[in-house]
Amino acid sequence: MNKTEALHADHDTKNAVPWWRGAAIYQIYPRSFCDSNGDGIGDLPGITSRLEHVARLGVDAIWVSPFFTSPMRDFGYDVADYCGVDPIFGTLEDFDAMVARAHELGLNVTIDQVYAHTSDLHPWFQESRQDRTNGKADWYVWADPKPDGSPPSNWQSVFGGPAWTWDARRRQYYLHNFLSSQPQVNAHNPEVQEALLGVMRFWLDRGVDGFRLDALNFLMHDPTMRDNPPAPDDGRRKTRPFDFQLKIYNQSHPDIIGFIQRVRELCDEYGAVFTVAEVGGDLAETEMKAFTAGEQHLNSAYGFDFLYADRLTPKFVEQAVSKWTDAPGIGWPSWAFENHDAPRALSRWCAPEHRDAFGRLKAMLFASLRGNIIVYQGEELGLTQVDIPFEQLQDPEAIANWPLTLSRDGARTPMPWIVQSGEGGFTVGVPWLPVGEDNLGRAVDRQEADADSLLNLTTALLRMRRDHPALRLGTFEVLHADECLLVIRRIYGQQSIAGVFNLSSSSVALLQGLLRDGNQLASVNGANGEQLPPFGALLIEERI
C-alpha cells in the first residue's frame, strides 16, 4: 500500500480522510499470538499465518508490540537493537513478509517504538558506561552522587525502588524509570534525537504505516535533578514507592514537544503515517492534548482511562469521552478497553455469570466511541484474565511487587485458535504461559462456527463502524447518563446514529423523547425501542 494513497473516502462528502482517523486497530502481542516453530513463543511467521483472521474482523490496521532484539527482561520493551528482529521472533525478512501480507489484506502496519530507554545491553549504553569521555558518554542520564554517596535525587522507578543505579566504571549513577536494566536515554542530546529519528526512518523505509510511541512522557527529565514532592493522600492504595511521589521532575519535560514536532515532520515526508503517544501518569490529560494539538504534533494519544477502571458506568464513559471535543486544535483520541499491561476488561467489569451478555454490550459501546479504537488480541473472543500462580510468573513488575500488583501475565496468555487442541492451536510445544481453561473454550474455530458468538458480533459491529461515517468520524454527544443508562448520539453530515446502553444487570425502560424516529441498526441482549433487558444495547439510525 502506498502511504500517500492510504486514505478512505468520506461516504457523504467524498473528501479524503486519513486512513487512521476513526480507525479500528488490532493490537498483536507477538509472544502470545501464534507460534510457528514449536518453541512455545509466538513469532512473526505465526502472525503472518493468522492475519486473515484479523482482516476478517474489519479492522484498518494492526499494532505489533515489540519484536526487536532484546534480552527480554521486560519482554521486548528493553531494546538492544532498534533495527533488528530478535531471533525468537524471526528475521527482518520475516518482518518484511508480514508487512507485505498485511498490505495484501488491506491492513496498515503500526509498530511500537520505545525511545525513552534501551536495554543495558544496547551498544549505545555499553559504550556510554565505559568512561565519561567516550563518544556516547552523554547519550544516557548520568549524575554524580550526593556528598554522602546517595543517589542524586529521590526519584523512584515504576517497577519499585530508586530510579538510580550505581556504575563503578564511571563512578556515577544512571537513571532508569523502569527496570535497572532499562537505562534512560538522554533525549535532550541532539545526537540522540538524530539517532532515534534514524531508527524511525529505517522502519518507514521497510513499509511501516504508523508508530505507537511507548512511555513518551518519560522521554526527557529535569536536568537540575530536583527532588519530586510527596503525593497527597487521595485515597488510592499505594503499592510501590513510585506511588508516593508526584512525578514532576523525572518525566514530562516541556522540551519533549520539540522532539514530537521533529517526529511529525519526518512522518509527513512519508505521507499518511499514523503516530500515537502512550501517555500515563498524574498529568496524562494535559500531556496528551499538548502532544497532539494542531497539525505539527502527533496524530493521536493513547490514554489509560478505561484500562485500569474497576467499573464501567455511564458517568465514567461520559467523563472520559468528554475530555476530547471536536473543537479546533484539540487532538484525536485513541481508546482501549484492554491491552498487554492491563487486566482483561471482562474480569474487571462484571461478575462471571454476566460475562457473555456484558461482552456483547461492551463490544457495541466500543464500536460507538469517537476516536480510534484499539482491539487487543483475544478481546473479540471475550478472553478473561488467567490466574497465573507465583511460580509461573514471568512479569518482572508482578514478581517484584507480589502479591499487591496484579500480574500483567494474566492478560498476555496465548491466543486460543483451536478448541480441540490442548494448547489452543497456539503452539505444538509448551507455551510460555498457560492458555487458561476458560479461554480455551472461547477459541476462534468454535466462535467462527457459532452465528451468535461474540467474535461474529464484533466483526459485524466493526464493519458497521467502517460503513457509517457517523460512527467513525462523527461528533459525540451524551444525551443521558445515570447509574444504569447511557444514551449517546453521533452525527456526521446528514447521518445521525443514536446508541442506547444499559450498563446494569437490571432491566431499564428507555426514556421517551430522547431519540428521533429511525431504523434499528443493531441490538444485543434483547434490547428494543421500549425496553432494555440487563446489559441490553441498541444502535438506531435516526431520521434528520
Secondary structure, 3 states (H helix, E strand, C coil): CCHHHCEEECCCCCCEEECCCCCEEEEECHHHCCCCCCCCCCCHHHHHHCHHHHHHHCCCEEEECCCEECCCCCCCCCCCEEEEECCCCCCHHHHHHHHHHHHHCCCEEEEEECCCECCCCCHHHHHHCCCCCCCCCCCECEECCCCCCCCCCCCECCCCCECEEEECCCCEEEECCCCCCCCEECCCCHHHHHHHHHHHHHHHHCCCCEEEECCHHHCCCCCCCCCCCECCCCCCCCCCHHHHECCCCCCCCCCHHHHHHHHHHHHHHCCCCEEEEECCCCCHHHHHHHHHCCCCCCCEEECCCCCCCCCCCHHHHHHHHHCCCCCCCCCEEEECCCCCCCCCHHHHHCCHHHHHHHHHHHHHHHHCCCCEEEEECCHHHCCCCCCCCHHHCCCHHHHHCCCCCCCHHHHCCCCCCCCCCCCCCCCCCCCCCCCCHHHHCCCHHHHHCCCCCHHHHHHHHHHHHHHCHHHHHCEEEEEEECCCEEEEEEEECCEEEEEEEECCCCCEECCCCCCCCEEEEEEECCCCCCEECCCCEEEEEECC
